[in-house]
Amino acid sequence: MTAVIETQALGKRYGHVTALTDCTLSIPEGRVVGLVGPNGAGKSTLLGLVCGLIAPSAGSIAVLGNPPAASAAQLARVGFVAQDAPIYGSLTVADHLRLGARLNPRWDAALAERRIRQRNLDPRQKAGRLSGGQRAQLALTIAAAKRADLLILDEPVAALDPLARRAFLQDLLDFVGELGVSVVLSSHLLGDLERVCDHLIVLASARVQLSGDVAQLLGEHQRLTGTLPGFDRLPAGTEIIHAEQNTMVVRTTTPIDGADRVDLEDLVLAYLTRAAGFDGAPMLAEAQR
Ligand SMILES: Nc1ncnc2c1ncn2[C@@H]1O[C@H](COP(=O)(O)OP(=O)(O)OP(=O)(O)O)[C@@H](O)[C@H]1O
């Protein structure tokens, strides 16, 4: 399967700040990828590299098989909605669509107009007077009407109320179904990611902590609660991702008696907690017993 994003030991430094290091990823096409990590983890940096807004300091990156932003044609294939849904406050909604049509060779005017109607946006309204939710809808409409092959959304729903968020995410899923577009979505809202994502990247301290197909990752982890077993009671090769008091998240495909399935939130929190150093370096149960 073709990779929409392929990175090899990708890194970015700003002066002596390492924003991203040793990032090796392969994202298959047609996925909705959730990018999650604490503030300052490097998420916007990774998304900026994918869009070609910033250049790497190390390693390589290919987006849809080409260097990011290598040509006008390549730019047209990637839609980007930056944090806080940037729009031009003094232009009307209709002006935005006209601008979109002029700047984008694959512009889908029918799709843009249909969505504006469906979301009850007044074409004559100045964008600066739209609510946060309406602005996000306008930005998503413009990104979708580009008929891009890859949509990059940097915390697009952060400022939205729960209903607007649900509508936005539903629209996103509709686009994925209708347009076959691949999506990378960064968010701190794990419940939202659980709803829409089928691929996950956990980033912390400038490094990828976990990446893969959500269903597969969930199947490879288990949660133990109550009296925790010692290393010697765990299947050989089990990796303890996080353990505290009476809960443990482990990585193994061997079923463990009494263990529960993890959900996306368990999984992300276990890796983020480990990265934050609460339980030290990753522990590997002794495999040679
Ligand atoms: N232009 C810049 N100049 C200097 N340092 C930067 C610049 N952009 C980002 N950084 C630093 O790089 C690191 C990663 O920042 P980045 O914005 O990628 O994180 P993030 O995961 O998107 O954070 P948030 O969730 O808060 O948006 C941070 O330490 C940040 O301070």
The ligand as an SDF file (V2000), in Angstrom:
LIG
                    3D

 31 33  0  0  0  0  0  0  0  0999 V2000
    9.6480   28.8970   15.6020 N   0  0  0  0  0  0  0  0  0  0  0  0
   10.1380   28.3390   16.7070 C   0  0  0  0  0  0  0  0  0  0  0  0
   11.2800   28.8160   17.2780 N   0  0  0  0  0  0  0  0  0  0  0  0
   11.7960   28.2530   18.3780 C   0  0  0  0  0  0  0  0  0  0  0  0
   11.2600   27.1990   19.0230 N   0  0  0  0  0  0  0  0  0  0  0  0
   10.1270   26.6830   18.5170 C   0  0  0  0  0  0  0  0  0  0  0  0
    9.5140   27.2290   17.3430 C   0  0  0  0  0  0  0  0  0  0  0  0
    8.4060   26.4970   17.0740 N   0  0  0  0  0  0  0  0  0  0  0  0
    8.3350   25.5410   18.0420 C   0  0  0  0  0  0  0  0  0  0  0  0
    9.3700   25.6550   18.9020 N   0  0  0  0  0  0  0  0  0  0  0  0
    9.6470   24.7750   20.0560 C   0  0  0  0  0  0  0  0  0  0  0  0
    9.6480   23.4370   19.5810 O   0  0  0  0  0  0  0  0  0  0  0  0
    9.0080   22.5750   20.5130 C   0  0  0  0  0  0  0  0  0  0  0  0
    7.8570   21.8540   19.8190 C   0  0  0  0  0  0  0  0  0  0  0  0
    6.8610   22.8230   19.5210 O   0  0  0  0  0  0  0  0  0  0  0  0
    5.5240   22.4510   18.7400 P   0  0  0  0  0  0  0  0  0  0  0  0
    4.7790   23.7380   18.4990 O   0  0  0  0  0  0  0  0  0  0  0  0
    5.8560   21.6150   17.5780 O   0  0  0  0  0  0  0  0  0  0  0  0
    4.7660   21.5710   19.8410 O   0  0  0  0  0  0  0  0  0  0  0  0
    3.2390   21.0980   19.8870 P   0  0  0  0  0  0  0  0  0  0  0  0
    3.2650   19.6400   20.2440 O   0  0  0  0  0  0  0  0  0  0  0  0
    2.5350   21.4660   18.6370 O   0  0  0  0  0  0  0  0  0  0  0  0
    2.6800   21.9340   21.1170 O   0  0  0  0  0  0  0  0  0  0  0  0
    1.1820   22.4530   21.4490 P   0  0  0  0  0  0  0  0  0  0  0  0
    0.3650   21.2460   21.8160 O   0  0  0  0  0  0  0  0  0  0  0  0
    1.4150   23.3170   22.6440 O   0  0  0  0  0  0  0  0  0  0  0  0
    0.6620   23.2000   20.2540 O   0  0  0  0  0  0  0  0  0  0  0  0
    8.6020   23.4280   21.6850 C   0  0  0  0  0  0  0  0  0  0  0  0
    9.6300   23.3570   22.6510 O   0  0  0  0  0  0  0  0  0  0  0  0
    8.5330   24.8360   21.0870 C   0  0  0  0  0  0  0  0  0  0  0  0
    8.8180   25.8100   22.0770 O   0  0  0  0  0  0  0  0  0  0  0  0
  1  2  1  0
  2  3  1  0
  2  7  2  0
  3  4  2  0
  4  5  1  0
  5  6  2  0
  6  7  1  0
  6 10  1  0
  7  8  1  0
  8  9  2  0
  9 10  1  0
 10 11  1  0
 11 12  1  0
 11 30  1  0
 12 13  1  0
 13 14  1  0
 13 28  1  0
 14 15  1  0
 15 16  1  0
 16 17  2  0
 16 18  1  0
 16 19  1  0
 19 20  1  0
 20 21  2  0
 20 22  1  0
 20 23  1  0
 23 24  1  0
 24 25  2  0
 24 26  1  0
 24 27  1  0
 28 29  1  0
 28 30  1  0
 30 31  1  0
M  END
$$$$
